[in-house]
């Protein structure tokens, strides 16, 4: 009789994340399954009173080399890889006493959390890949989130469907791919390369969105496998489902709000560009001042704040059409008020994570760069004019510079009293950006600061800042006409700071 006939089905269970594994094993045993396991998983199952067949009993070989050699054995991989419709495979199994394994439950150590040579698993990925390759017969489960669905199907039908095994195999290969990518990145980091020779991006779909950039497009939000994002912990408290642009703009708003310093700050985003930003002593004031920068553009915008949303702030939003609001916490009274705005999506979220690399696809190609970090160390900045900024002007310069780094190029940002009062974004020339910013400021920039994301190629940009009555300017410098621009600032009695750091954003 062949080794596969009239036997209880077998599951090989070996997991790092033991969430739900006891219940899983108990229910499998209740269905008549045998459990093979080793190491910490075997001990946890045995402690729970679950009968376990040790791996060494299956292989006939003890674990050796501190666990480096344990499951890499024909008795394991033959049981996983055998095609039971192939007589030659069945004969090989009979001749060698190999018993089929019908299910693998395994997840791998999160390598990124504590990378080392000893954490590079060989047997685990090999088992997962073997089961996934032979998914026409073998099920493979790498996520505790899938346990209940697998158990329900086994308890209802006695077996897993072809579609389920195929779906689980795809998830399994994603799991091992992300694990290998983490190891590759660690080995690359050892070479200290900011842009490695290879970039491994395995994307896991997290949310199907209402539509893409336009309604005729489909869209979804993905997570880079093996990495975490603030979106993983974000919770939508109210409102209809998010669209592609809702997510894109919300991410821009959340990151801007957290880049404005340590004081209460608010950011308003429209079409991925800031149309308002402010810092104040309380969050309601910060929001009001951010909205005041450009109320017309703020219509249908995204609002993000770095402090708990208060009832006072919610009241200030009452008559403003807003697509999305993101905050770290919400007062109960604030949620009650916001609940009256049925079209408003309200998100509760943790702080945004720092990006490792920025990737932009170009059809079958991609552009990759290190993130654009904003340096706020004044010791690296240079005052190039006769006049030096006052303390209040320094505060305005810093705010304007932080905001300019997140505005599409070419851009000009005008700020006064830690409030953006005029933003000119995404223009083909800097003069037009300055004109738009000044028009939106409507005189509110008097005595304040002007920030330019790149140098002024001509003095006309500086003259425009002077016409807006700005008292101080911050820009990277680096133009062949820098001296001409410096002379213009001195003529106007303005102070000017060079950062030597450009912030183009496309």
C-alpha positions as CSV (number, residue, x, y, z in Angstrom):
1,X,0.0,0.0,0.0
2,X,1.3,3.5,-0.8
3,X,2.4,5.8,1.9
4,X,-0.4,8.3,1.0
5,X,-3.4,5.8,1.4
6,X,-5.7,5.6,4.4
7,X,-3.5,7.9,6.5
8,X,-4.4,10.9,8.6
9,X,-3.5,14.2,6.9
10,X,-0.4,15.8,8.2
11,X,0.4,19.4,9.0
12,X,3.9,20.7,9.5
13,X,3.7,23.6,12.0
14,X,6.8,25.8,12.6
15,X,6.1,29.5,13.3
16,X,8.0,32.5,14.6
17,X,4.8,34.4,15.2
18,X,2.8,32.1,17.4
19,X,-0.4,34.2,17.4
20,X,-3.4,31.8,17.1
21,X,-1.2,28.7,16.5
22,X,-2.5,26.8,19.6
23,X,-6.2,27.1,18.5
24,X,-5.2,26.2,14.9
25,X,-3.4,23.0,16.0
26,X,-6.2,22.0,18.4
27,X,-8.8,22.3,15.7
28,X,-6.7,20.4,13.2
29,X,-6.2,17.6,15.7
30,X,-10.0,17.6,16.3
31,X,-10.4,17.1,12.5
32,X,-8.1,14.0,12.7
33,X,-4.8,15.7,11.5
34,X,-1.4,14.8,12.7
35,X,0.9,17.7,13.7
36,X,4.7,17.7,12.9
37,X,6.7,20.3,14.6
38,X,10.1,21.2,16.1
39,X,11.8,23.7,18.4
40,X,9.9,26.4,20.2
41,X,6.7,25.7,18.3
42,X,6.7,22.0,19.3
43,X,7.3,23.0,22.9
44,X,4.4,25.5,22.8
45,X,2.0,22.9,21.3
46,X,3.1,20.2,23.7
47,X,2.6,22.5,26.7
48,X,-0.9,23.1,25.5
49,X,-1.5,19.3,25.5
50,X,-1.5,18.9,21.7
51,X,0.1,15.7,20.4
52,X,3.1,16.5,18.3
53,X,5.3,14.3,16.1
54,X,8.9,15.7,16.4
55,X,10.6,16.4,13.1
56,X,13.5,14.2,14.1
57,X,11.1,11.3,14.4
58,X,10.0,11.9,10.8
59,X,13.6,12.4,9.4
60,X,15.3,9.8,11.6
61,X,18.1,12.4,12.0
62,X,18.5,14.6,15.1
63,X,18.7,18.4,14.9
64,X,22.3,19.4,14.5
65,X,24.6,22.4,14.2
66,X,22.6,24.5,16.6
67,X,19.5,24.1,14.5
68,X,21.1,25.0,11.2
69,X,20.2,21.5,9.9
70,X,16.8,20.4,11.0
71,X,14.1,20.2,8.3
72,X,16.3,20.1,5.2
73,X,15.7,16.3,4.6
74,X,14.1,14.1,2.0
75,X,11.5,12.9,4.5
76,X,10.3,16.4,4.8
77,X,10.7,17.8,1.3
78,X,9.7,14.5,-0.4
79,X,6.5,14.7,1.7
80,X,5.9,18.2,0.5
81,X,7.0,18.0,-3.2
82,X,5.6,14.7,-4.2
83,X,3.1,14.6,-7.1
84,X,0.7,11.9,-5.9
85,X,-0.6,11.5,-9.4
86,X,2.8,10.5,-10.6
87,X,3.4,6.7,-10.1
88,X,7.2,7.2,-10.0
89,X,6.8,9.7,-7.1
90,X,4.6,7.4,-5.2
91,X,7.0,4.5,-5.7
92,X,9.9,6.6,-4.5
93,X,7.9,7.5,-1.4
94,X,7.0,3.9,-0.7
95,X,10.6,2.7,-1.1
96,X,11.9,5.4,1.3
97,X,9.0,5.4,3.8
98,X,8.1,9.0,3.1
99,X,4.6,10.2,4.2
100,X,2.9,13.0,2.4
101,X,2.5,16.4,4.2
102,X,-0.7,18.1,3.3
103,X,-0.3,21.5,5.0
104,X,2.6,23.8,6.1
105,X,2.0,26.5,8.6
106,X,5.1,28.6,8.9
107,X,6.1,32.2,9.1
108,X,9.6,33.6,9.1
109,X,11.5,35.7,11.6
110,X,11.1,39.4,10.9
111,X,14.7,39.8,9.7
112,X,14.7,43.6,9.6
113,X,14.1,43.8,13.4
114,X,17.3,42.1,14.3
115,X,19.4,41.2,11.3
116,X,22.3,38.8,11.6
117,X,23.8,35.7,9.9
118,X,22.2,33.4,12.5
119,X,18.8,34.9,11.7
120,X,19.0,33.8,8.0
121,X,16.6,30.9,7.9
122,X,17.2,28.2,5.4
123,X,14.8,25.4,6.3
124,X,11.8,27.7,6.8
125,X,11.8,29.4,3.4
126,X,12.6,26.0,1.8
127,X,9.5,24.4,3.4
128,X,7.3,27.3,2.5
129,X,8.5,27.4,-1.1
130,X,8.2,23.7,-1.5
131,X,4.6,23.7,-0.3
132,X,3.8,26.7,-2.4
133,X,5.3,25.1,-5.5
134,X,3.2,22.0,-4.9
135,X,0.0,24.0,-4.1
136,X,-2.1,21.7,-6.3
137,X,-1.9,19.3,-3.4
138,X,-0.4,21.1,-0.4
139,X,-1.7,24.1,1.5
140,X,0.7,26.7,2.9
141,X,-0.3,29.3,5.5
142,X,2.2,32.1,6.5
143,X,-0.2,34.6,8.1
144,X,-2.1,34.1,11.3
145,X,-4.9,36.2,9.7
146,X,-5.6,33.3,7.3
147,X,-6.0,30.6,10.0
148,X,-9.7,31.1,10.6
149,X,-10.6,31.0,6.9
150,X,-8.4,27.8,6.4
151,X,-10.0,26.1,9.4
152,X,-13.5,27.0,8.3
153,X,-12.9,25.6,4.9
154,X,-11.4,22.4,6.3
155,X,-14.2,21.9,8.8
156,X,-16.9,22.6,6.2
157,X,-15.4,20.7,3.2
158,X,-12.7,18.5,4.6
159,X,-10.2,20.0,2.2
160,X,-8.9,23.3,0.8
161,X,-10.2,24.3,-2.6
162,X,-7.8,24.7,-5.6
163,X,-8.5,28.5,-5.5
164,X,-7.6,28.7,-1.8
165,X,-4.4,26.7,-2.2
166,X,-3.4,28.9,-5.1
167,X,-4.2,32.1,-3.2
168,X,-2.2,30.9,-0.2
169,X,0.7,29.9,-2.4
170,X,0.9,33.5,-3.8
171,X,0.9,34.9,-0.3
172,X,3.6,32.4,0.7
173,X,5.9,33.4,-2.2
174,X,5.4,37.1,-1.3
175,X,6.4,36.2,2.3
176,X,9.6,34.5,1.3
177,X,10.4,37.2,-1.3
178,X,10.1,40.0,1.3
179,X,12.3,37.9,3.7
180,X,15.0,37.5,1.0
181,X,14.7,41.3,0.2
182,X,15.3,42.1,3.8
183,X,18.5,40.0,3.8
184,X,19.6,41.5,0.5
185,X,19.1,45.0,1.9
186,X,21.1,44.1,5.0
187,X,24.0,42.7,3.0
188,X,23.9,45.8,0.8
189,X,23.9,48.2,3.8
190,X,27.1,46.5,5.0
191,X,28.6,47.9,1.8
192,X,27.4,51.4,2.8
193,X,25.7,52.2,-0.6
194,X,23.0,54.8,-0.4
195,X,21.6,53.6,-3.7
196,X,22.1,49.8,-3.9
197,X,22.7,47.9,-7.2
198,X,19.3,46.2,-6.8
199,X,16.1,47.4,-5.1
200,X,13.6,44.7,-4.2
201,X,10.0,45.8,-4.0
202,X,7.3,43.3,-3.3
203,X,4.0,45.1,-2.9
204,X,1.1,43.7,-0.9
205,X,-2.3,45.1,-1.6
206,X,-3.9,46.5,1.5
207,X,-6.9,48.4,0.3
208,X,-8.9,48.6,-2.9
209,X,-9.7,52.3,-3.4
210,X,-12.9,53.9,-4.7
211,X,-11.1,54.7,-8.0
212,X,-7.7,55.8,-9.3
213,X,-6.5,59.3,-10.0
214,X,-9.7,59.7,-12.2
215,X,-13.0,57.8,-11.9
216,X,-12.3,55.7,-15.1
217,X,-9.1,54.3,-13.4
218,X,-8.9,51.6,-10.8
219,X,-6.6,52.1,-7.8
220,X,-5.4,50.4,-4.7
221,X,-3.1,51.1,-1.8
222,X,-0.2,48.7,-1.4
223,X,2.4,48.1,1.4
224,X,6.0,47.2,0.8
225,X,6.3,43.6,2.0
226,X,8.4,43.4,5.2
227,X,8.1,47.1,5.9
228,X,5.6,49.1,7.9
229,X,3.8,52.4,7.1
230,X,1.7,54.8,9.2
231,X,-1.1,53.6,7.0
232,X,-0.9,50.2,8.5
233,X,-2.2,51.6,11.9
234,X,-4.4,54.4,10.5
235,X,-8.1,54.0,11.4
236,X,-10.9,55.7,9.4
237,X,-13.4,56.8,12.0
238,X,-16.1,58.2,9.6
239,X,-16.8,59.0,6.0
240,X,-17.0,57.1,2.7
241,X,-14.1,55.1,1.2
242,X,-10.9,56.7,0.2
243,X,-9.9,57.3,-3.4
244,X,-6.4,57.3,-4.9
245,X,-6.0,61.1,-4.6
246,X,-7.5,61.1,-1.0
247,X,-4.7,58.8,0.0
248,X,-2.0,60.6,-2.0
249,X,-2.9,64.0,-0.6
250,X,-3.5,62.7,2.9
251,X,0.0,61.3,3.0
252,X,1.4,64.7,1.9
253,X,-0.6,66.5,4.5
254,X,0.3,64.2,7.3
255,X,4.0,64.4,6.5
256,X,3.9,68.2,6.3
257,X,2.1,68.6,9.6
258,X,4.8,66.5,11.2
259,X,7.6,68.5,9.6
260,X,6.7,71.9,10.9
261,X,8.4,71.6,14.2
262,X,7.4,70.7,17.8
263,X,4.7,73.2,18.4
264,X,1.0,72.7,17.5
265,X,0.9,72.7,13.7
266,X,-1.7,72.4,10.9
267,X,-1.4,71.8,7.2
268,X,-3.9,72.1,4.4
269,X,-3.2,70.2,1.2
270,X,-4.8,70.5,-2.2
271,X,-3.7,68.5,-5.2
272,X,-0.6,67.3,-3.3
273,X,0.5,71.0,-2.7
274,X,0.3,72.9,0.6
275,X,-2.3,75.7,0.3
276,X,-2.0,76.5,4.0
277,X,0.3,75.8,7.0
278,X,0.7,77.4,10.4
279,X,2.2,76.9,13.8
280,X,0.5,78.3,17.0
281,X,0.1,77.9,20.7
282,X,-2.9,75.6,20.3
283,X,-4.3,73.4,17.5
284,X,-7.5,75.3,16.9
285,X,-5.5,78.5,16.2
286,X,-3.0,76.7,14.1
287,X,-5.9,75.3,11.9
288,X,-7.6,78.6,11.6
289,X,-4.4,80.3,10.5
290,X,-3.5,77.5,8.1
291,X,-7.0,77.8,6.5
292,X,-6.7,81.6,6.3
293,X,-3.7,81.3,4.0
294,X,-5.8,80.4,1.0
295,X,-9.5,79.7,1.8
296,X,-10.4,79.3,-1.9
297,X,-7.9,76.6,-2.5
298,X,-8.7,74.9,0.8
299,X,-12.2,74.1,-0.4
300,X,-12.3,70.3,-0.7
301,X,-8.8,70.0,0.7
302,X,-7.0,67.7,3.1
303,X,-6.3,68.9,6.7
304,X,-3.7,67.3,9.0
305,X,-2.7,68.4,12.5
306,X,0.0,67.1,14.9
307,X,-2.1,67.5,18.1
308,X,-5.4,66.0,19.3
309,X,-8.4,67.6,17.5
310,X,-10.4,69.6,20.0
311,X,-14.0,70.7,19.9
312,X,-12.9,74.2,19.2
313,X,-11.0,73.1,16.1
314,X,-14.0,71.0,15.0
315,X,-16.2,74.1,15.3
316,X,-13.8,76.1,13.2
317,X,-14.1,73.5,10.5
318,X,-17.9,73.4,10.6
319,X,-18.5,75.6,7.5
320,X,-15.5,74.4,5.5
321,X,-15.9,71.7,3.0
322,X,-13.0,69.3,3.7
323,X,-12.4,65.9,2.1
324,X,-10.1,64.3,4.8
325,X,-9.0,65.2,8.3
326,X,-6.1,63.4,10.0
327,X,-5.2,63.7,13.6
328,X,-3.4,61.7,16.3
329,X,-6.4,61.8,18.7
330,X,-9.9,63.3,18.9
331,X,-11.9,64.7,21.8
332,X,-15.3,63.0,22.1
333,X,-17.0,66.4,21.6
334,X,-14.9,67.0,18.5
335,X,-16.0,63.7,17.0
336,X,-19.6,64.5,17.7
337,X,-19.3,67.8,15.8
338,X,-17.3,66.2,12.9
339,X,-20.0,63.5,12.7
340,X,-22.4,66.1,11.3
341,X,-20.2,66.5,8.2
342,X,-21.2,63.3,6.4
343,X,-18.8,63.7,3.5
344,X,-15.8,64.2,5.7
345,X,-13.4,61.3,6.1
346,X,-11.8,61.3,9.6
347,X,-8.6,59.4,10.1
348,X,-6.8,58.6,13.4
349,X,-3.2,57.8,12.7
350,X,0.3,57.4,14.2
351,X,3.2,59.7,13.1
352,X,4.5,59.0,9.6
353,X,7.5,56.8,9.2
354,X,10.7,58.1,7.5
355,X,11.2,56.9,3.9
356,X,14.2,54.8,3.1
357,X,14.2,55.4,-0.7
358,X,11.8,57.2,-3.0
359,X,10.8,55.3,-6.1
360,X,8.9,56.6,-9.2
361,X,8.0,54.3,-12.0
362,X,8.5,55.2,-15.6
363,X,6.6,52.5,-17.4
364,X,9.1,49.6,-17.4
365,X,11.8,51.7,-15.8
366,X,12.1,53.5,-12.4
367,X,13.8,56.5,-10.8
368,X,15.2,55.9,-7.3
369,X,16.6,58.5,-5.0
370,X,17.3,59.1,-1.3
371,X,14.6,61.1,0.5
372,X,14.7,64.9,0.5
373,X,15.5,65.8,4.1
374,X,15.2,69.4,5.2
375,X,18.1,70.7,7.2
376,X,17.1,73.2,9.9
377,X,20.6,73.7,11.4
378,X,21.2,77.4,11.3
379,X,24.9,76.8,11.7
380,X,24.9,75.5,8.1
381,X,23.1,78.6,6.8
382,X,24.8,81.8,5.8
383,X,23.5,85.4,6.2
384,X,24.7,87.1,3.0
385,X,23.3,90.6,3.4
386,X,24.2,93.6,5.5
387,X,21.0,93.2,7.5
388,X,20.6,90.1,9.8
389,X,17.1,88.5,10.5
390,X,15.5,89.3,13.8
391,X,14.3,86.4,16.1
392,X,10.8,86.7,14.8
393,X,12.0,86.7,11.2
394,X,14.1,83.6,11.9
395,X,10.9,81.8,13.0
396,X,9.2,82.9,9.8
397,X,12.1,81.9,7.7
398,X,12.1,78.4,9.2
399,X,8.4,77.9,8.7
400,X,8.6,79.2,5.1
401,X,11.6,76.9,4.4
402,X,9.9,73.8,5.8
403,X,6.8,74.5,3.7
404,X,8.7,75.3,0.5
405,X,10.4,71.9,0.6
406,X,7.0,70.3,0.3
407,X,5.6,72.5,-2.5
408,X,5.8,71.6,-6.2
409,X,8.5,73.5,-8.1
410,X,9.0,76.2,-9.0
411,X,7.7,77.7,-5.8
412,X,7.6,80.7,-3.5
413,X,6.3,80.7,0.0
414,X,5.5,83.9,2.0
415,X,5.1,83.6,5.8
416,X,4.4,86.0,8.6
417,X,4.1,85.3,12.4
418,X,4.6,81.5,11.8
419,X,1.8,81.4,9.3
420,X,2.1,80.8,5.5
421,X,0.2,83.7,3.9
422,X,0.9,83.1,0.2
423,X,2.1,80.1,-1.7
424,X,2.9,80.0,-5.4
425,X,3.4,76.4,-6.5
426,X,4.4,74.4,-9.6
427,X,5.2,77.3,-12.0
428,X,7.5,77.0,-15.0
429,X,9.3,80.2,-13.8
430,X,10.0,81.6,-10.4
431,X,8.7,85.1,-11.2
432,X,5.2,83.7,-11.8
433,X,5.4,81.7,-8.6
434,X,6.3,84.9,-6.7
435,X,3.5,86.9,-8.3
436,X,0.9,84.2,-7.4
437,X,2.2,84.0,-3.8
438,X,2.1,87.8,-3.4
439,X,-1.4,88.0,-4.8
440,X,-2.6,85.4,-2.3
441,X,-0.8,87.1,0.5
442,X,-2.6,90.4,-0.3
443,X,-0.4,92.5,1.9
444,X,-0.2,90.0,4.8
445,X,3.5,89.2,4.1
446,X,4.6,92.7,5.2
447,X,7.6,92.3,7.5
448,X,7.6,88.6,7.0
449,X,9.7,86.0,5.2
450,X,10.0,84.7,1.6
451,X,11.3,81.2,0.8
452,X,12.4,80.0,-2.6
453,X,12.9,76.3,-3.1
454,X,15.8,77.0,-5.5
455,X,18.0,80.0,-6.3
456,X,16.8,83.2,-7.9
457,X,18.3,83.2,-11.5
458,X,17.6,86.9,-11.7
459,X,17.0,89.7,-9.3
460,X,13.3,90.0,-10.4
461,X,12.3,87.3,-8.0
462,X,13.9,89.2,-5.1
463,X,12.3,92.4,-6.3
464,X,8.9,90.6,-6.2
465,X,9.5,89.6,-2.6
466,X,10.3,93.3,-1.8
467,X,7.1,94.4,-3.5
468,X,5.3,92.0,-1.2
469,X,7.0,94.0,1.7
470,X,8.9,90.9,2.9
471,X,11.7,91.8,5.3
472,X,13.8,88.6,4.8
473,X,14.4,85.9,2.3
474,X,15.7,82.3,2.4
475,X,17.0,80.5,-0.6
476,X,19.7,78.0,-1.6
477,X,22.0,80.3,-3.5
478,X,24.3,79.0,-6.2
479,X,23.3,81.2,-9.1
480,X,25.9,82.9,-11.3
481,X,23.9,86.1,-10.4
482,X,23.9,85.5,-6.7
483,X,25.8,88.8,-6.1
484,X,23.3,90.7,-8.2
485,X,20.5,89.2,-6.0
486,X,22.4,90.0,-2.8
487,X,22.9,93.6,-4.0
488,X,19.2,93.9,-4.6
489,X,18.4,92.7,-1.1
490,X,20.7,95.3,0.3
491,X,19.1,98.0,-1.8
492,X,15.7,97.0,-0.4
493,X,17.0,96.8,3.2
494,X,16.2,93.1,3.4
495,X,18.1,90.3,5.0
496,X,18.8,87.1,3.1
497,X,19.9,83.7,4.1
498,X,21.6,81.1,1.9
499,X,21.0,77.4,2.8
500,X,23.1,75.7,0.0
501,X,20.2,73.1,0.0
502,X,17.8,73.0,-2.9
503,X,14.3,71.5,-2.6
504,X,12.9,70.9,-6.1
505,X,9.8,68.8,-6.0
506,X,8.1,67.4,-9.1
